[in-house]
Amino acid sequence: MSLLGEQYASSDDDTSQPVAKDDRTKAATSVVAAPDLALDVWSHNLKRSGATPNIVQDPMRLQLMLAKPTDTALTYNVPYADLARPAQGPSNPYKTTKGNALKRKNALTGDAQEAAISDATFTAQHRTFQSLGYTKDPSVNGAFVGDLAKAQAFGGRDIIQMRPSKADSAALRRKRQKKGDVSIVDGEGAYKGPWARYEDDQMYEDEAALGEEELASDEEYIEEAIVPARSTAVTKLVSDYQDDLANTETTEFHGTAEYDYQGRTYMHVPQDLDIDLRSEPGTQKNYIPKKHIHTWKSHTKAINALRFFPNSGHLLLSASADTKVKLWDVYHNRELLRTYSGHTKSVTDSTFSPTGTNFLTGSYDRHIKLWDTETGTCISRFQTSTKAVPHVLCFYPSTDTHEFLAGTSDKKIVQFDTRSGEMTQEYDHHLQAVNTITFVDENRRFITTSDDKSLRAWEYNIPVPIKYIAEPYMYSLVRASAHPNGKSVAFQSGDNQIVVYASTDRFRQNRKKSFRGHNNAGYAIDVGISPDGQFVMSGDSGGWVCFWDWKTCKMWHKMVAHEGAVVCAQWHPRESSKVVTAGLDGGIKYWD
């Protein structure tokens, strides 16, 4: 201690001068008594004599030491008597009995204690507190919390104890009138059933009649207050829906020239391009588009359907919620060519015939219309017997066909003949609105999906399903796209994934193929497959367009396309890397 007090170092052994004994004693003493600490350990003799305890401390009970030369704090050795003293002050409610650790608070304001109470008792006390404002305190026997005045008034009874007894219930039932005989319609003993009154209600009516008080009667009210007007009956034409407006169709040409120098219209497939639009589809290799090259903007509301012209893809048909259908030029000037007007409500779907000379449109005005693509005239109109809303339209994929299918909101798939305009077949097995119709197996069968979360396969012209798939884990399949190999069909499922089903005899789900990573819940978003079958494309509710690899099911690319949800996405049937997208913002974008 003296060496420490003198700040002794090993290098001073040879050079240091001898220190006097008194100086060493003084230095060592100063180290021990140097801290002026206000420890609550005082001499009892000094306290009795009235000395100041902050100045003089008991040296017998105060022992300060440095355990190590490197310590920076003095250690105080507490006597045993101080260790055995009881703890002073209020107890810590969060301190455990084992050690000095504190309890972990399981509530925001402290520690919630557990109490053993049954569910029935808790429910009864909870209902009592909600109804009467008081309840029993589970931690204290016989105590109450809440409105103590009501607890005293009701004697601390809960809801269960305050129920009327069997005798009271029987007396209440005796006051009610008899139900009467079912065979008697009017008069004494007539049937009253659940409308039988109580004696108190009858006494009130009798007293009111004796006191000459006016009873509220509809007949008296009509006779005294309102004079009936002599008006003619309302005809059915006044209250009927105005469907006649849907029978007026117009068209408008917007292009620079309706005919070229050879007298050909826009129906002619252009041949002055770098690509051959007359070749077989799927012969070229497809790639993922990277950049935006053009925007078509004319619709004022959301786009519901986009369709390329069959085989060549030199024209683009768009159906919108603004009741308009528009035809666009994909090449050359990329201008708006023609507008088809004839629906009074939002157009739900549109589809080209296999040759492209005609196309169908369905709308929420409950009409299906067949249009001439070149002239814009409406050829014929169709409507189901129940006047249901057509959700999906599909021509029979044959060049010489005159029939098409329509999935409606009344759970049916109806088949029409475009020549006669009559319904030739009806497929009625779904339980909710039909969403998709996809032809498979060389057009001999077709697959339909519905909001009833099921998938059904049919033979064409036979109204009995040959396959029915409905699993508990399935969601509604809202859009479909057949793979070019003819063996699979991709469906947009409502649980943010794209599922694949085989289009062969068994129609089984391919569980190894599931495309995820996008959000589609709440929207009917298109799913598209590239013409060579290499990539899968889908829109997104957040404005994205996602691309996956068909073999590995891994997301290949993802890009922002629109501000709102992208509900329409289609591959060009001839180009190697061109796609078209549309969404709720009303714009149509072309990508390469």
C-alpha positions in Angstrom: 0.0 0.0 0.0 2.8 2.4 0.8 4.5 1.6 -2.6 1.2 2.3 -4.3 0.7 5.6 -2.4 4.2 6.7 -3.4 3.6 5.8 -7.0 6.6 3.4 -6.9 8.0 2.1 -10.1 10.6 -0.6 -10.7 12.9 1.7 -12.6 13.4 3.9 -9.5 15.2 1.2 -7.5 18.6 2.5 -8.3 17.9 6.2 -8.5 15.3 6.8 -5.7 16.4 8.3 -2.4 15.5 6.6 0.9 12.2 7.8 2.2 11.7 8.5 5.9 9.5 6.3 8.0 7.1 9.1 9.0 6.6 10.1 5.4 5.7 6.5 4.4 3.3 6.2 7.2 1.7 9.5 6.3 1.3 8.4 2.7 -0.2 5.1 3.5 -2.7 6.6 5.8 -3.8 9.1 3.3 -4.7 6.4 0.8 -7.1 4.7 3.3 -8.8 7.8 4.6 -8.7 9.8 1.4 -12.3 9.2 0.2 -14.7 11.5 1.9 -17.6 9.0 1.7 -21.0 9.4 3.4 -21.5 5.7 4.3 -24.3 4.9 6.7 -21.9 3.1 9.1 -21.2 5.4 12.1 -20.0 4.9 15.6 -22.9 4.5 18.0 -20.9 6.3 20.7 -20.5 9.3 18.4 -24.2 9.4 17.6 -25.1 9.4 21.3 -22.6 12.2 22.0 -24.2 14.3 19.2 -21.1 14.4 17.0 -21.4 15.1 13.3 -21.4 11.6 11.6 -20.4 13.0 8.2 -17.0 14.0 9.6 -16.0 11.2 11.9 -16.5 7.6 11.0 -15.9 4.5 13.0 -12.5 3.1 11.8 -13.3 -0.3 13.3 -16.3 -0.8 11.0 -14.9 0.9 7.9 -12.4 -1.1 5.9 -11.4 0.2 2.5 -8.9 -1.5 0.3 -7.7 -1.9 -3.2 -8.0 -5.6 -4.2 -5.7 -5.1 -7.3 -3.4 -2.3 -8.2 -5.4 -1.7 -11.4 -8.7 -1.2 -9.6 -10.3 2.2 -9.8 -12.9 1.7 -7.1 -12.4 1.1 -3.4 -14.0 -2.0 -1.9 -16.1 -1.8 1.2 -16.4 -4.9 3.4 -19.9 -4.9 4.8 -20.2 -6.4 8.4 -22.4 -9.3 9.0 -24.8 -7.3 11.1 -25.6 -5.1 8.2 -26.0 -8.1 5.9 -28.6 -9.6 8.3 -30.8 -6.4 8.6 -34.2 -6.6 6.9 -34.7 -4.7 3.7 -36.1 -1.2 4.2 -38.9 0.5 2.1 -41.7 -1.0 0.0 -41.2 -4.4 -1.6 -40.6 -4.6 -5.4 -43.5 -6.4 -7.0 -41.4 -7.5 -10.0 -38.6 -9.0 -7.9 -38.5 -12.8 -7.9 -37.8 -15.0 -4.9 -34.8 -16.6 -6.6 -31.9 -14.2 -6.8 -32.1 -10.5 -7.7 -33.6 -10.9 -11.1 -36.7 -9.0 -11.9 -39.9 -10.5 -13.3 -40.5 -9.8 -17.0 -43.6 -7.6 -17.5 -46.1 -9.5 -19.6 -48.3 -6.4 -20.0 -47.7 -2.8 -21.1 -48.5 -1.5 -17.6 -46.9 -4.2 -15.5 -47.3 -7.9 -14.7 -50.7 -9.6 -15.3 -51.3 -12.3 -12.8 -53.0 -15.5 -13.8 -56.1 -16.7 -12.1 -57.8 -20.1 -12.5 -61.3 -19.5 -13.8 -63.5 -21.5 -16.1 -64.8 -20.3 -19.4 -68.4 -20.4 -18.3 -67.6 -18.3 -15.2 -65.6 -15.8 -17.2 -68.4 -15.4 -19.8 -71.0 -14.9 -17.1 -68.9 -12.3 -15.3 -68.1 -10.6 -18.6 -71.7 -10.3 -19.5 -72.6 -9.1 -16.0 -70.0 -6.3 -16.3 -71.3 -5.3 -19.8 -75.0 -5.3 -18.7 -74.8 -4.1 -15.1 -71.4 -2.4 -14.8 -69.9 -4.6 -12.0 -68.3 -8.0 -11.7 -66.5 -10.1 -9.1 -62.8 -9.6 -8.3 -61.1 -12.9 -8.9 -58.1 -12.1 -6.8 -60.2 -11.2 -3.6 -62.9 -13.4 -2.4 -66.2 -11.6 -2.1 -65.0 -8.4 -3.5 -66.4 -6.5 -6.6 -65.0 -4.1 -9.1 -66.9 -1.5 -11.1 -70.2 0.1 -10.1 -70.4 -0.9 -6.4 -73.7 0.8 -5.9 -75.4 -1.5 -8.5 -73.6 -4.5 -7.0 -75.1 -3.7 -3.6 -78.6 -3.0 -5.2 -78.6 -6.4 -7.0 -77.0 -8.3 -4.2 -73.9 -9.1 -6.2 -75.8 -11.5 -8.4 -74.6 -12.1 -12.0 -76.6 -12.5 -15.2 -77.1 -16.2 -14.7 -78.4 -15.8 -11.2 -80.8 -13.0 -12.3 -82.7 -15.2 -14.8 -86.3 -15.7 -14.0 -87.2 -18.9 -12.3 -89.3 -21.6 -13.9 -92.4 -20.5 -11.9 -92.0 -16.9 -13.2 -91.5 -18.1 -16.8 -94.6 -20.3 -16.5 -96.7 -17.4 -15.2 -95.4 -15.3 -18.1 -96.4 -18.0 -20.6 -99.9 -18.2 -19.0 -100.5 -14.5 -19.8 -100.2 -15.2 -23.5 -103.1 -15.9 -25.7 -103.7 -19.4 -27.1 -102.3 -20.1 -30.6 -105.7 -21.1 -31.8 -106.8 -23.7 -34.4 -105.1 -23.8 -37.8 -108.4 -24.7 -39.5 -110.2 -21.5 -38.2 -109.3 -18.4 -40.2 -111.3 -15.7 -38.4 -113.4 -15.3 -35.3 -113.2 -17.0 -32.0 -110.4 -19.6 -31.7 -108.8 -18.4 -34.9 -105.2 -19.3 -35.5 -102.7 -16.7 -34.2 -99.5 -18.7 -34.0 -96.4 -16.7 -33.1 -98.5 -13.5 -33.4 -100.5 -14.2 -30.2 -100.4 -11.3 -27.8 -100.1 -11.0 -24.1 -102.8 -10.0 -21.7 -101.1 -6.7 -20.9 -101.1 -5.6 -24.5 -104.8 -6.5 -24.8 -105.6 -4.5 -21.6 -103.8 -1.5 -23.0 -105.8 -1.6 -26.2 -109.1 -2.0 -24.3 -108.3 1.0 -22.0 -107.4 3.1 -25.0 -110.6 2.2 -26.7 -112.7 3.0 -23.6 -110.9 6.3 -23.1 -111.9 7.3 -26.7 -108.3 7.6 -27.7 -107.5 7.3 -31.4 -105.8 4.1 -32.4 -103.2 4.2 -35.1 -105.0 2.5 -38.0 -103.9 2.6 -41.6 -107.5 2.7 -42.8 -108.5 5.7 -40.6 -105.3 7.4 -41.5 -106.0 7.1 -45.2 -109.6 8.1 -44.9 -109.0 11.2 -42.8 -105.6 12.5 -43.9 -104.9 11.5 -47.5 -107.3 11.8 -50.4 -106.6 8.9 -52.8 -105.5 10.2 -56.2 -107.2 9.0 -59.3 -104.2 8.0 -61.4 -103.8 5.4 -64.1 -101.8 2.3 -63.5 -98.1 2.4 -64.5 -97.4 0.5 -67.6 -94.6 -2.0 -67.9 -92.7 0.1 -70.4 -92.2 2.8 -67.8 -90.6 0.5 -65.2 -88.8 -1.8 -67.6 -85.0 -1.7 -68.3 -84.1 0.5 -71.2 -82.6 -2.3 -73.3 -83.7 -0.7 -76.5 -80.7 1.6 -76.4 -78.4 -1.4 -76.9 -79.9 -2.0 -80.3 -78.4 1.1 -81.8 -74.9 0.4 -83.2 -72.5 3.0 -84.8 -69.0 2.9 -86.1 -66.4 5.5 -86.9 -63.2 5.3 -89.0 -60.2 7.2 -87.6 -57.4 6.2 -89.9 -55.6 8.3 -92.4 -57.0 6.3 -95.4 -59.6 3.6 -95.5 -58.2 2.1 -98.7 -54.6 2.0 -100.0 -53.5 2.6 -103.6 -54.7 -0.9 -104.6 -58.1 -0.6 -103.0 -57.2 -2.8 -100.0 -58.4 -2.1 -96.4 -56.6 -2.6 -93.2 -57.7 -6.3 -93.3 -54.9 -6.9 -95.7 -51.8 -8.4 -94.0 -48.8 -6.1 -94.7 -45.9 -7.6 -96.6 -43.5 -4.6 -96.5 -42.1 -5.5 -93.1 -38.9 -7.1 -91.8 -40.9 -10.1 -90.6 -43.1 -12.5 -92.5 -46.6 -12.4 -90.9 -47.8 -15.3 -93.0 -45.4 -17.9 -91.6 -46.3 -20.6 -89.1 -46.6 -19.3 -85.5 -44.1 -20.6 -83.1 -41.3 -21.1 -85.6 -39.2 -18.2 -84.2 -37.5 -18.1 -80.8 -39.0 -15.8 -78.3 -37.2 -13.4 -75.9 -38.2 -11.3 -72.9 -39.1 -7.7 -73.8 -36.9 -5.0 -72.3 -38.2 -1.5 -73.3 -41.4 0.4 -74.0 -41.8 1.4 -77.7 -45.3 2.8 -78.1 -48.5 3.8 -76.2 -52.1 3.8 -77.5 -54.4 6.1 -75.6 -58.0 6.7 -76.5 -60.1 4.8 -74.0 -61.3 6.8 -71.0 -61.7 3.9 -68.6 -60.1 0.6 -67.8 -59.3 -1.9 -70.5 -61.0 -5.3 -70.0 -59.7 -7.3 -73.0 -56.9 -7.2 -75.6 -56.9 -9.4 -78.7 -54.4 -9.6 -81.6 -55.7 -10.4 -85.1 -55.5 -14.2 -85.6 -52.3 -15.6 -87.1 -50.8 -12.3 -88.4 -51.3 -10.0 -85.4 -51.2 -6.8 -87.5 -54.3 -5.5 -85.8 -55.2 -5.1 -82.1 -58.7 -5.1 -80.7 -59.4 -3.5 -77.3 -62.5 -3.6 -75.2 -63.0 -1.1 -72.4 -65.3 -0.2 -69.5 -66.2 3.0 -71.4 -68.6 0.8 -73.6 -66.3 1.2 -76.6 -64.4 -1.3 -78.7 -61.5 0.0 -80.7 -59.3 -1.4 -83.4 -55.6 -0.3 -83.6 -52.8 -0.6 -86.2 -49.8 -2.5 -84.8 -47.4 -1.6 -87.7 -46.8 1.5 -89.9 -48.4 4.5 -88.2 -49.7 2.6 -85.2 -52.9 4.7 -85.2 -56.4 4.2 -84.1 -58.3 2.7 -87.1 -62.0 2.2 -86.0 -64.3 2.6 -83.0 -67.3 0.3 -82.5 -70.1 1.7 -80.4 -73.2 -0.2 -79.5 -73.1 -1.3 -75.9 -74.6 0.8 -73.1 -72.4 -0.6 -70.3 -68.9 -1.9 -69.7 -67.7 -4.4 -72.2 -66.6 -7.6 -70.4 -64.9 -9.6 -73.2 -64.1 -9.6 -76.9 -62.8 -12.3 -79.2 -61.9 -12.7 -82.9 -63.3 -15.4 -85.1 -60.7 -17.9 -86.4 -60.5 -16.0 -89.7 -60.6 -12.5 -88.1 -63.3 -11.2 -90.4 -65.8 -11.0 -87.4 -65.5 -10.6 -83.7 -67.8 -10.9 -80.7 -68.3 -8.6 -77.8 -70.1 -9.1 -74.5 -71.2 -6.5 -72.1 -72.9 -5.9 -68.8 -76.0 -4.7 -70.7 -76.6 -8.5 -71.1 -76.1 -8.5 -74.9 -73.6 -10.4 -77.1 -73.0 -8.8 -80.5 -71.3 -10.0 -83.6 -69.4 -7.3 -85.6 -67.9 -7.1 -89.0 -64.2 -6.2 -88.5 -63.8 -4.4 -91.8 -67.0 -2.4 -92.1 -67.9 -2.0 -88.4 -71.5 -3.1 -88.9 -73.3 -5.2 -86.3 -74.3 -8.5 -88.0 -76.4 -10.0 -85.2 -77.3 -9.8 -81.5 -77.6 -12.6 -79.0 -79.1 -12.9 -75.5 -79.6 -15.8 -73.2 -83.1 -16.8 -72.1 -82.4 -15.5 -68.5 -80.7 -12.3 -69.8 -77.5 -13.2 -68.0 -74.3 -11.1 -68.2 -71.7 -12.8 -70.6 -68.3 -13.0 -68.8 -66.3 -14.9 -71.4 -66.7 -15.5 -75.1 -65.0 -18.1 -77.3 -65.4 -19.1 -80.9 -65.1 -22.7 -81.9 -61.5 -22.8 -83.3 -62.2 -23.9 -86.8 -62.1 -21.8 -90.0 -65.5 -23.1 -91.2 -67.3 -22.8 -87.9 -70.4 -20.7 -87.2 -70.7 -21.5 -83.5 -69.4 -19.9 -80.3 -69.6 -20.4 -76.5 -70.4 -17.9 -73.9 -69.9 -18.3 -70.1 -72.5 -16.3 -68.2 -73.2 -15.0 -64.8 -76.1 -17.5 -64.2 -73.7 -20.5 -64.0 -74.2 -21.7 -67.6 -72.2 -22.1 -70.8 -74.5 -21.4 -73.7 -73.7 -22.3 -77.4 -75.1 -20.1 -80.2 -75.2 -20.5 -84.0 -74.2 -17.2 -85.7 -76.3 -18.1 -88.8 -79.6 -18.7 -87.2 -79.0 -16.7 -84.0 -80.5 -19.5 -81.9 -79.0 -21.2 -78.9 -78.1 -24.8 -79.8 -76.7 -26.2 -76.6 -76.5 -25.4 -72.9 -73.9 -26.7 -70.4 -75.4 -26.3 -66.9 -73.3 -27.8 -64.1 -71.4 -25.0 -62.5 -72.5 -23.5 -59.3 -71.4 -19.9 -59.9 -70.4 -17.5 -62.7 -68.2 -19.0 -65.4 -64.8 -17.4 -65.9 -62.9 -19.2 -68.6 -63.5 -21.4 -71.7 -60.5 -23.2 -73.3 -60.6 -25.6 -76.2 -58.2 -28.6 -75.9 -57.5 -32.0 -77.5 -57.7 -30.9 -81.1 -60.8 -28.9 -80.3 -62.8 -31.9 -79.4 -63.1 -30.9 -75.8 -63.1 -27.7 -73.7 -62.3 -26.8 -70.1 -64.3 -24.3 -68.1 -63.6 -22.8 -64.7 -65.9 -20.9 -62.4 -66.2 -18.8 -59.3 -67.3 -22.0 -57.5 -63.6 -23.0 -57.3 -63.9 -25.9 -59.7 -62.7 -27.1 -63.1 -64.8 -29.1 -65.5 -64.0 -30.7 -68.8 -66.6 -31.3 -71.5 -67.0 -33.0 -74.8 -68.1 -30.5 -77.4 -71.9 -30.6 -78.0 -72.4 -33.0 -75.0 -73.8 -31.1 -72.0 -72.4 -33.6 -69.4 -68.9 -33.0 -67.9 -66.4 -35.8 -68.4 -64.2 -34.5 -65.6 -64.9 -32.6 -62.4 -62.0 -31.2 -60.2 -62.8 -29.4 -57.0 -60.3 -29.6 -54.1 -60.5 -27.8 -50.7 -57.3 -25.9 -51.4 -58.4 -24.6 -54.8 -59.2 -21.0 -55.5 -61.2 -19.4 -58.3 -59.4 -19.8 -61.7 -60.1 -16.5 -63.4 -58.0 -16.6 -66.6 -56.6 -19.3 -68.8 -54.0 -19.8 -71.6 -53.3 -23.0 -73.5 -49.7 -24.0 -74.0 -48.6 -24.3 -77.7 -47.7 -27.9 -77.3 -51.4 -28.8 -76.7 -50.6 -30.8 -73.5 -51.1 -28.2 -70.7 -53.2 -25.2 -69.8 -52.1 -22.5 -67.4 -54.7 -20.9 -65.1 -54.5 -17.7 -63.1 -55.4 -18.7 -59.6 -56.8 -16.4 -57.0 -54.1 -17.1 -54.4 -51.3 -15.2 -56.2 -50.1 -18.1 -58.3 -50.4 -19.6 -61.8 -51.3 -23.3 -61.8 -51.0 -25.8 -64.6 -53.4 -28.6 -65.5 -52.9 -31.3 -68.2 -55.2 -31.1 -71.1 -55.1 -34.8 -71.8 -57.6 -37.5 -70.7 -57.0 -37.2 -67.0 -56.8 -33.4 -66.7 -54.6 -33.7 -63.6 -52.8 -30.8 -62.0 -49.0 -30.6 -62.6 -47.9 -29.9 -59.0 -44.3 -29.4 -60.1 -45.3 -26.3 -62.2 -46.4 -23.3 -60.1 -45.5 -19.8 -61.0 -45.4 -17.4 -58.0 -44.0 -14.0 -57.2 -46.8 -11.7 -58.3 -50.0 -10.4 -56.7 -53.4 -11.0 -58.5 -55.9 -11.4 -55.7 -59.0 -9.4 -56.4 -58.4 -9.0 -60.1 -59.0 -11.0 -63.2 -55.5 -10.7 -64.7 -54.5 -12.3 -68.0 -51.9 -15.0 -68.2 -50.1 -15.5 -71.5 -47.6 -18.0 -73.0 -45.1 -17.2 -75.6 -45.7 -18.7 -79.1 -42.7 -21.0 -78.7 -43.9 -22.1 -75.2 -40.7 -20.9 -73.5 -42.0 -18.1 -71.3 -45.1 -17.4 -69.2 -46.3 -13.8 -68.7 -48.8 -12.3 -66.3 -49.9 -8.9 -65.1 -49.9 -7.8 -61.5 -52.1 -5.8 -59.2 -49.3 -3.4 -58.4 -48.6 -2.4 -62.1 -45.9 -5.0 -62.8 -45.5 -7.4 -65.7 -43.8 -10.7 -64.7 -42.1 -13.3 -66.8 -41.3 -16.9 -65.9 -39.4 -19.7 -67.5 -41.8 -22.5 -68.4 -39.4 -25.4 -67.6 -37.8 -24.2 -64.3 -40.8 -22.1 -63.1 -38.3 -19.4 -62.0 -39.1 -15.7 -62.5 -37.1 -14.5 -65.4 -37.9 -10.8 -65.4 -40.2 -8.2 -63.8 -40.8 -4.7 -64.9 -43.1 -1.8 -64.1 -45.7 -1.2 -66.9 -48.6 0.8 -65.6 -49.7 2.9 -62.6 -52.6 0.7 -61.7 -53.3 -3.0 -62.0 -52.2 -4.7 -65.2 -55.2 -6.8 -66.2 -54.4 -7.5 -69.9 -51.2 -9.0 -71.2 -50.8 -10.7 -74.6 -47.9 -12.0 -76.7 -47.6 -11.1 -80.3 -48.2 -14.2 -82.4 -45.4 -13.5 -84.8 -42.8 -11.2 -83.2 -40.0 -12.7 -81.2 -40.1 -10.4 -78.2 -43.1 -8.1 -78.5 -46.0 -8.0 -76.0 -48.9 -5.7 -75.3 -50.2 -4.7 -71.9 -53.2 -2.7 -70.6 -54.6 -1.9 -67.2 -57.0 0.2 -65.2 -55.4 3.4 -66.3 -56.9 3.1 -69.8 -53.6 3.0 -71.7 -52.3 0.3 -74.0 -48.5 -0.1 -74.1 -46.4 -2.0 -76.6 -43.1 -3.6 -75.4 -40.1 -5.0 -77.2 
